[in-house]
């Protein structure tokens, strides 16, 4: 908040507007950037001792996210860490080539930029390093949130180490197993005790039908070139390897015996056992997974939850990223969706605080802004959910009565290459073109202005 607005709030005996962001991952740090750009005060609370933990695997940025990075002034720094994905090769479990395509290059033609691949840790570090020094001081690690209290005037976030943080709102960007979502639900349950019209989310909003083990390993000059994506598709199991200049990333997918909503944590022993069932699977036409697994630098594993939380906010608490919406990772839309959510939420807050000249909005006014944010994002994400779910099942077609549909689509795409071209140009463009931008930023040039498919949300007019 700018000095005049903060002074006015102080004169009125009210605290300046501050957002408390719970979660210092990619979405939380993207929110730090968008809020800083909007001149909105914030703090980020990360439970771990660092925001640079080397976990996860790769992150793919699509053109819409690159447009956001350009508005934030961090695109050049991001591109130095990444490389474009240009080639896709798919083999059967026995190594026989099913198809090869360069259709990913169509994305650049249609939307002005190629999909860029990043190592997750490198992307997170870039997001932190490119914040100004004042914003970096607002990022606190080792802050495990234990409670969120909310009143008509603001919020107080309590941490396990005894510290508290006051603010006007809480933004839960703390992932698929979001504790903030649980605290929000508790607040809603308390309110519903006296007002039955209050909307309360189910305790477990997501369901997993697949699981995945991922990891990375050093690049080898004898392996496929950087920018190549190699898949193996089959019944119940599939794999994906993205080759980079310094390291490569693997993803091994399996359909679960039955869908589950339970949280399950996997051990190193679990991963060793899991790797054995993929040992003979070809990740390329010449390489089996048993040659990749021993070379891993690190690895992780989780069930792949899917779903959309019914209510993205209650009172002064609002959700973003995987805390609100979860998709499978095959087409890489998880972080991209979270980045666009950060933009839409920031736009709503900026409009409320500045366009309406309201530095201390009421809980009701915030609820209206949050409702707008949730409504817009759910509309955008319907197709993302559909494409992500279908792709996961097409890659590892389910052992169910309906599994033949995914098997048939896979076989037809191998036989008729134009089907994939159609899906990219006619279906996927509906997701790509709706990429959001900060509507109050009136400087900089759109890096994807060469797109042949018009953006639904063009850069704001300068001036």
N, C-alpha and C positions, 0 to 999 in steps of 0.2 A: 504494500500500500504506500502511496506517495506521502510526503511529509505533510501537506495541507490536510489530506484526509485523516491521517493519523492524529494530527493536532486537533482537528474538529472532534474526533472520537474521544480523545482524552479530555477535551473541554466539556464534553457531555457526560463525563464520568464512565465511559465505556471503553473496553479494551479494543485495540486495533484488530482487524480481521486477520486471523492466522489459520492456516490449514495444517493439521497434524496428519502426516502421511505415515501409515504403518506398512513397512516393507521397503527395503532398499534394493530390490532387484531391478531388472530392466524397466518395468512399468513404473515403479516408484521413482526411479531416477529420471525417467522421461517426464513424469509429473513435476519433478523439481525444476526441470528446464522450462516446461510450458508455463508453470506458475510464476517463475522468475521473469519470463518474457512478459507476462501479464502484470508484473509489479504487485504480486500477491505474496505476502509473507508466508513462510512455511517452515516446518521442521520435518525431517525424515527419521523414523525410528526403525532400526534394523536389529533383529534379535541376535544375529551372529556377531562375532567379534570383527568381522570385515565384510565389506560389500564386494570384495574381489575374490570370493571363494571360487575355486576352479571346479564348478559343478555344471551339470547339464552338458550339452554338446555344442552343436552349431545353431545359429539363428540366421534365418533368411529374411532379408529386407526386400520388400516389393516396392515398386515405384512410388506408391502413395506414401509410404513411410519415408522414402528419400526426400519427397517434397516437404514433409514436416521437418526433417533434419536441416534442409536448406533454410527454412524459416527460422530455425533455432540457431543458425550460424555454425553448425557442426558437421555439415555434409562432407566437406573436404577432409576433416579429421577421420570421419567414418570410412570414406572410400580408401584411405591409405591402409586400412586394416582388412579389407575385403577383396573378393574376386567374384566375377560374374559366373553364374551357372549357365552353360550353353549347350551341353550335350547330355542326352539321357539314353542309356543302354539298359535293356531289360532281358534277363535270362530266366530260363526255367531252373528248378532246383538241381537238375543234372548238368547245368552249364550251357545248354543249347541256347543260342541267341534267339529271343522271341521277337524283338524289334529294336531299332535304333532310330532316334529322332533328334533333330535340332529345332524342334518346334518351340522350345523355350526362347529362342531368339525372336519369336513372334511377339513376346511380351515387350521387348524393347521397341519394336516397330509400332505396336498398338498403343503403348503407354509411356513411351519416351525414355525408358531405362530398363536395363536387364536386372533380373533378381540378383542380389548380392549376398554372398555367404560370409559369415563371421564366426569366429570362435566366441562363444558366449562370454567368457571371462574378459576377452579383449574388448568386446563391445561395452560391457559394464564399466570397465576401467575408463574407456573413452568418455562415456556419459558422465562419469565423476570428474575426470580431469578437465573437461571443457566447461564445467560450472565455474562461475566467478568465485573468488576466495570467500566472499561473504556467504554465498550459497553453500559452499563446501562446509563451512562452520556450522551450518544448520543440519548436517547429516550426523546422526549419533548412532554408533554401533554398540552392541552389548545391551540393547534395550528390549528385553523380552516383555511384551505388553501382557499384563495380568487382568486389567479391567478398564472399561470405558464408562465414565459417568457423564450424563448429559442433563442439562437444565434448559430453561427457556433463554438463558443468556449465553451459554457456551458449553464446552466439553472439557473434561479433565481425563487425561490418559495416565494410568498408573503402570509402572514398570516393576519388574521383580527386584531390581536393585534399590528400590525405595524412592526413586525419582518420579516426578510427575511433570506432565506437560499440559499447559492450558492452550485452548484455541477456540475458534468459532465453529470449526467442523473437524471431523475425522474422515480421512479417505483410506479405506482398506484396500491396499495393493499388496496383500500378503499371501497371495497364491491360492492354489486349489483347495488347500485345507485351512483356509483363512480363519484365524481366531477372531479377527474383527467382525467377520460375518456372524460368528457365534455371539459376540457381545451385542451386536445389533439386534439379533434375534431375541436375546434376553431383555433388552430394552423394549422391544415390541410386545413381548409377552407380558411384561409389567404394565404397559399401557393398555393392552387388550383386556386385562383383568377388570378395568373400569369402563372401557370403551370397546365393545365387541366389533366395531367397524374397523379397528386397526388391523392391518394386513401383516401376517406373520409367515415367514418362510419356513419350509420343512427343515428339520435338523440336518438332513443329508440330501442336498439338492442334485447331486451328480451320481451317475451310474457308469461303471466301467465294464466294457465287454472285451477289451483287449489289454494286453500289457506289452511293455517294451523295455529292452535293455539297450543302453547306448554307451558310447565311449569314443575315445580318439587315440590315435597312434601316429608316430612320426611318418612323414612322407618318404617315399622311396622313388628315386628317379626311374626305376624300372616299372613302376606302376602307372596306371592311367594318368593323364595330364590334369592339372588343376582346372576346375570348372566342369569336370565330368561327374555325372550322377549315375551310379550303377545300382540297379534294383534286381531283386529276385522275387517273383510272385508265385504263390502256390496255395494249396489248401491249408487253411488255418495258420500258416507261417509265411512271413515275408521278411525281406531284408532291404536295407538301403545303405549305400556307402557314398559319401560325398568326398571327392578328392580335392585337396587344397595344395598350395605351394609348400607349406611347412608341415602340415598335419592333415590327416584324413579322419572322417567321423563315420562311425557305423551305428545303425539302428536295427535291432532285431525284434520283430513283432510276432505276437502269438495271440490267437483268439482264446479267451478264457473258457473253461468248461461251462460256466454259468455266469451271467451278469452279476455284479456285486456293487453295493454301496459302501461296504466296509473299507476302512483304511488298512493297508497292509504295507509294512516296511520290509524290504528285502535285504538280506545279509550277503556278505561276500561268498559264503558257502552256497546260498541260493543262486547267485549269479554263476558260479562255477557249474552247478548242476544244469542251469538253464542253457549255458553255452554248449554243453555237450549235445543237446538235441539238435543244435544247429551245425555241429562240427562238419558234417558232410555236405551241407548246403553250399552251393556256389554263390558267392557274392559278385563274382564276375565270371566270364566264360572260362577262365583259367585258374581262379583262386577260390578255394573253399574257406569257410569261416574258421576252421581249425588253424589256418595259417595266420589269421588276423588276431585272434583272441590273445595269444601269448605276447603280442607286441603292444598291447594297450598301455597308455600312459595313465588313464583313469577310466572309470566306468560307473554307471549308476543304473537303477532299475525302478520302475514303478508301474502300477496299473494306470491305464489311460482313461481318465474320467471324461465324461461328456455331459453337456447340459447347459441350461441357462437358468440362473436364479430368478425366481418369479418377481421379487421386489428388490430393487437395487439400492434402496435407501430407506431409512427410518429416522425421523427427527433430524439430527445434525450429523448423522453417520451415512456415508455413501460408499459403494464398492466400485472397484475398477479392476481390469485385467482378469486373471484366472479366478479371482475371488467372486466375480460376477458371471463369468461366461467361460466355458472350457470346451476346447475341441481337441481332437487327436492331432498329432504333429506331422502327419505324412506330407501335407502340402505347406506346412510352415506358417500357418496364419495365426498362431497363438499370440506372439509378441506384436505382430502387425496390428491385430485387433485391439490389443491393449494400448498401443501407441495412439490409435485413432480415438479410443475412448478418452485418453488423457486430453486430447485436443478438444473434443466435444464438451467434456466437463469443464475445462478451463474457459472455453468460450462462454459457457453458461454463467460461470462465476464472474468473469470479466464484465459481461453484460449487466449482471445484477449490481456489481460494486461500482462500476464506472459509467457505463452508458446510462444507467438509471440514478447515478450519483447517490448511492446508498451504501455507505461504508460499514454500517452495522445492521445488516438485514435480519429480520425476524426468522424464527424457525419456520413459520409458514411460507415466507418468501423463499427461503432456502429449499424447502420441500418442492415448491413449484419449479425451481431451477433444476433440482435433481430429477424431478419427474420428466422434464423436457429432455434432459440428458439420457435417461434410461430409455425413454420412448424412441428417441432417434437412433440410439445404438442398437436396440433390439431389431429395429427395422433393417438396419444395415447388415446385421449379423445373421439373419435368417439363412441367406444363401451360403455364407461361410460355414455355418453348421452343417448344412446339407452336403456341400462339396467335400468337407473334411471327413464326415462320416462315411460317405459313399466311397471315397478314395481308399480309406483304410480297409474297407471290406472288399474292394476290388483287388487290392494288393494281396490280402490274405483272406480269400473268400471263405465265408463261414460254413461250418459243418451243420447246417440247418436246412430245412425244407426250402427256404428261399435263397440258399447260397448259390444255386445254379444261375441266378440272374447276374450276380457279380462275375462268376466264371464266364458267362456268355459275353458280357461286355468286354472283359479282358481279352478273350479270344478274338472277338470282332475287331478290337483296336489293333491287335497284332496283324490281322488279315487286311484291314482297310485303314491305312494311315490317315485318310481324310477325316475319320471320326474324331481323332485327337485334335486335329486342326479346327474342326467345328466346335469342339468343347472349349478350346482356348479362345476362339474369336467370338463365339456367340454366348457362351455361358460364363466362363471365368471373367470376361470383361465386365460383367454386371457387378462383380465383386470389386474388381480393380478400380473401375472408374468412379466409384463412390467414396474414394479416399478423402478424408476430411483435412481441412487446413485451419490454422488459427485465423479467425475472421477479423481480428483487430491489428494484425501485423501488416503494415503497408510499406514494406521495403523488401528488397531482394528480388531475384528473378527466378521464375519457376524452372527447375532443372529438367522438367519433363514436358516442356512446352512443345516439343516436337511430336507429341503423341497424336496419332491419327484418330483415336477415339476420344472425343471431348470429355474433359473432366466434369463431373456433376458439380463439383465445388471448385471453381477457379480461384487463383490467388486474388486477394482483395485488391481493388483499384488503388493505385498509389495516390497520395495526396491527402 
